[in-house]
């Protein structure tokens, strides 16, 4: 339960709040499409991420201009995690970059907010593949597993349903494609200025995580970032030597000793508040790197670790922001995905789940089935019934 302080919590029971979520969603979808267009062989991941962040900042800057006090901007910095990289790869200026090549499987993850109302999305693409080209083998298996798993999750997200119904469906569909969801990844409830709300959906929990992770029931007027990340391998993400570049301020307090640490924290509070940020966005990146060390050691700033599967494996991700309205789910992020371009020898094994993903999605007027993702881009109007992917509040372990 959220603590109610001076003002009652704003929820999507208010039309204005819904409008802000949809507006943030439109900006995210537009940026996502632009970033996908930049994912070509020979392109720098750092450059693409920087352009994505610049676009999120630019587009959010165009709305609510008269309301000077209204905060808006990046809710999750642009990340491009390639092949066996699970999440959070977005190199800073002095970090090792990655150059995209033909056949790379790229997971694009980003988010924006308007007045603290957050929209996040993630999508997976294969570099250099033409619209009429078929993707096969393990690439197709893992991308289809993640896509259909998120489609099932979106249809199971309804008032009165349990978070573990989604956990089990994601597991079963992934295993149908001989894949595994990444262990312990969380989909979070979203609240104003909070990307990691208390209610969560865990995927592929270990025994220990299953015991610790709280069961919950979804309720009308809640918002979720449904995030599904699936691997062709064993489903365990591990840290390597890649530097962390994305961080988020926590609620911890401590008297910092270093001047660089205090300066960093002051800038974070002013510019980003509780939203995740990339160290790349600081003018003096070296000083910011110095300052962040003390902040992290005292848990005042939390790092988003860059995780990897084994080098031979492939990881796919889809994330959608979803409003739980009285008349059904309202997808505010997600872009079309052409399922016909992917050819796998596997398919969903459970008849019940097959039937589930064939159902229309969205409020009363759902226009299409999960299969036909080519209708409208979710978020342009809230009832796009196509495909929206899993959520963006990503944490690694429950």
N, C-alpha and C positions, 0 to 999 in steps of 0.2 A: 504494500500500500504506500502511496506517495504521501509525504508529509504535507498537510495543508497549512500554509503559513498565512501571510496577510491576505492574499487574494485566493479565491477558489481556483482550482486547476482548470485551465482551458482545455476543452475536449472538442472532438468533431461533432458533438451535439449542436455546436454553434456553426452556422453557415459560413461565417467569416474565416473560421479555423479551417474548414474544408477547402475554402477558396485558396488559402495560403499553402496548404499541402499540395493542391493541384498545380498551383503556379510553380512551386519548387519542383514538382514532378515534371512539368513541361520543360523546365530549364535543364533538368537532369537528362531527360530523354534526348533533347536537342544536342546537348554536349556529348552524350554517349554516341550518338550517330556520327558526329564530327570526329570524335576520337577514333572510332572504328575506321573511318575513311583515311585516317593518317597511318593506320597499321599496315604498312607496306614493307617489302623486303628492302633492307638497307637503312631503315628509319631508326633513330635513336629513341630508346624508351624514355630517357630523361627529357628529351625535347617534347615528346608526345604528352607526357605527364604535365610538363610545365604549361603547354598550350591548353590542355584540359582544365587546369586550375585557373588559368587566365580567363578562359571562356566562362567558367562558373562565376568568377568574380564580376566579370563584365556584365553578364546577363542578369545576375541578381541585383547589380547596381542600377539597372534600368527600371526597377519596379519600386513602388511606394516611395518615390523620391521626395515627396512633400513631408513624409513622416521622418524627420531627421533622427529621432531617437530609436527608430525601429532597426533592430539588428538583422543582418542578412549576409549571406555569403556561402563559403564552402562549409559543408557539414562533414564531408569526408574527402580528403585529397585524392586526386586521380592516381590510381595504381594500375600498372600493367604487369601482371605476374605470368611468366611464360613457361609453358611445358610443365616441368615437374615442380616449379615454384608454386606454392599453395596460395600465398597471399602477401599483401603489403609491400610489394616491390615498387619503389618510386624514388630512384636515386637522387640524392642531393648533388650540388655542384661539384663537390670534391669526392664523391663516391664513384665506385666502378659502375659504368653504364653497361647497357646491353643493346646490341644491334639486331633488329628483327631480321629473320630470314624466311624464305619460302617454307611453308609447312609447319611453322611454329603455331602452337595452340596458345592463344593469348586471352587471359581473363582480365577484363576491364572493369574496374570497381571505382565508383565515385558517388558524391552526394552534395546536395545544396540545401540551404534552409532559408525560409522567410519568416522573420519574427520568431526564430527558434523552432519552427515546425519543419521537420526534417524529411527529405525525400532522398533515398539512396537506391542505387541499382548496380547490378553487375551483369555482364554478358560475356559469352565466349565466342571467339572467332578463330578461323584458321587463316594464316597469312598467305596471300597469293592464290587463293582459290576463286575461280570464276563462278558466277551465278549458276552456270549449267554444269559445273563439275561436281562429281560425287565424292564424298569423303567416306572412307571405308576403314576397316580394321579397328585397332584399339582407339584411335582418335574418335571414330564414330561411336563406338561403344560408350566411352566415358562421357562424351558430350550429350548423347541421347539419354544416358542414365541420369545426368544432372538435370537435363531439361524436363524429362517426364517426372522425375522426383519432385521438382519444384511445382509442376502443374498439379500433381496430387496434393502437395502441401497447401497450395492456394485453395483447393476445393475442400480441404478438411478444416480450414480456418473458419470456424463459424461459432457464433455465440453458444456456449454450453459445452463445446467440444473440449477434449483434453489435449494438452501439449504432446503427450506421448503417442497419441494417434498419428501425429505427423512424424515423430521420431521413427515409429515402426514402418510407416509407408515409405519413407525415404530409404530406409535400410533395405526393405524388400525389393524395391524397384532397382536400386543400385546393384544388388546381388543378382537380379535377373540378367543384368548386362555383364556379370562377372567382374563387378567393380565394388568399391567400398567408399562410403562417405568418410570424409576426414574426421577422425576421432575428436570428439569434444567440442566441435565448433558450435557456436550459439547463434540463434536468431533472437533478436531482442524486441521487446515492446518499445515503441518510441513515444516520448512525451516532449512537451515544449522544452527546448534546450537540453534534452537528455537523449543521447543516442544509445544508451545501454540501460534501458529500463529494467525493473526487477523481474518481470515475467519473461521467461525465455523458453525456447525450444532447443533441445540439444540433439545433435546427430551423432550416431555411432558411439554412444557412451561406453567407457570402460566400466568394469564392475564397480570400481570405487566412485566414478563419476555418477553412475546410476543411483548409488546410495545417497550421495550428497545432493544431487540435483532435485530441485523442488518440482513436484507436480503442480500444475495449475489448470484453470479452466478459462477459456477465452470469453470475453464479454463484449456486448455491443458498445460502440463508441471507443473501442481501443484501436491502436494503430501498431502494425508490426512491420519489421523489415524481415522478410522471409528469405533466408540465405542458405542455399544448398551448394556444397562444395564436395565434389566426388573425385576419387582417384582410381586409376587403372590398377593400382598396386594394393598394398595392405591397409592404406588409409591412415597412416600416421605421419603427421607433419613434424619436422625436426628443424631446430635452428642450425644454421651453418655460420660462416664468417661474414655474411652480408651485414653491413651496418644498418641499424634501425634509422629510419628517417621520419617516421610518423609517430606522433606522441599526442597525449591528451592530458589536460590538467585534471587532477583528482580533487577530492574534498579534504585531503590531509593538510595539516598545518605544521610548519617547522620554521625556526629562525635560521634562515640560510646564512652561511658565513661568507661565501664568495660574492664579490660585487657582480661578476658575470652571471651568477645564478639568480641574484635578485633582479637584475635588469631583464633577464630572459623571462622570469615569472611575471614581472610587471607588464611586459609587452604581451605575453600570452593572455593574461587576464583582460587586457584592454581590447586586443584584436580578435581573440578567438573564444574567450570565455571557456566553456566546457566542451567546445567542439574540437575534434582532432585537427591537428595541423602538421604541416611538413616543415622540417628544419630548413629546407631549401628556401622557404619564403622569407627568411631573415636576411637583412642586408649584409650583416657580417656573420656569415655561416660558421666560421671558425670559433668566434666568441660564443655563438649560440651553442655549438657543440660542447664547449667547455662548461657553459652554464647548466646544460641539461643533465650532466653527469651527477652533480650534487642533488638536483631536483629529483631525479629518478631514484637515487640511493635512499632518499628519505620519503619515497612514495608520493611525492607531491605532483609528479608527472609520471604518467604510465606509458611505457613503450608498446608499440604494436610490432611485435617481432615478425621478421621475414622468415617464413617457414618453407621447408622443402620436403617433397617425397623423394624416393630413390631416383637417381639420375635417369634410369630407363623408363620411368613411369610418366603418365600424363594426368594432369588435373584440370577439371572443368568446373565452372561456377555460373550459377544464375541467381540473381537477387531481385526481389521486388518489394516495393513499399505498398502496403495494403491497409485500407481503412475498413474497419468492421462496422458497416452501417446497418440500420434496422432492416433494410431490404436486401441485404447481402453484402458481399465484398466489393470494394471499389478499388481498382488498381490504379495507382497514380504513377508508377514507374514501370518501365519495360518496353522493349521494342520488338518488332517482328523477328521471328526466327523461322527459317524455312526448313521444316523437319524433313521434307522430301530430298534434301541435298545430302542426307546422312543415311548410309546403308550399313546395317548391322545384321549379323546372323542371329542376334538375340532379340528378345522382345519381353514385355512385361509378362511374367509367368502367372500372376494371380488374376483370375477373372474379375474379381471385385475391384481391383485397382485399375484394370483395363477399362471397365465400365465407368469408373470414377473420372479418369482423365478425358473420357469422351464426352462428359457432360459440359454444357455451356457454363461459362464462368462469368460472374458479375451480377449486378442487381438486375432485377426483373428483365431488362431488355438485353440480356447477353446475346451478342451477335454471332459468336462463333465458337467453335470447339477448340480445345487445347491444340488439336492437330493442325488446324488452319490458323497459323499465326499471322497470316499476311493481311489481316483486316486492318485495324487502325492501331496507331501507336498508343499503347495504354497511357492514359494520363491526359490526352488531349481533351477527352471528356471522360469523366471518371468511370464510366461503365464499359470501357473497352474490354471486350471479352476474349482477348487473345492471350498474350503471354507476358507475364511479368515475372521477374525473377526474384530470387531470394534476397533477403535483406542485408543490409549493410552494417549492422552493428556487429562487427566481427571481433570475436575474442577467440583465443585458441583453446583454452582448457576451461571446462566448467569448474 
